[in-house]
Amino acid sequence: MTEEAYMTKCGLSFCYKCIHQSLEDNNRCPECNYVVDNIDHLYPNFLVNELILKQKQRFEEKRFKLDHSVSSTNGHRWQIFQNLL
């Protein structure tokens, strides 16, 4: 998942590391070929970054619930197994 989304002057968004690396090799947008004169012409995409943050939070909540569910199930199975011994 993208860590930090940045936007070029042409309006396209990329992962910061990806677009930075691409612009080191070529001063054009990798998608539309628009000339990006300077790395300073990259701007944080606050909307996309907010969506990324919310998605990460949802993912963590689901992972927590799943981990808790699996732990509860495994604990219950372990008790049943011990009772059989």
Summary of the structure (lengths in Angstrom):
residues: 85
radius of gyration: 22.4
end to end distance: 46.2
largest distance: 72.7
contacts: 192
relative contact order: 0.14
helix: 61%
strand: 12%
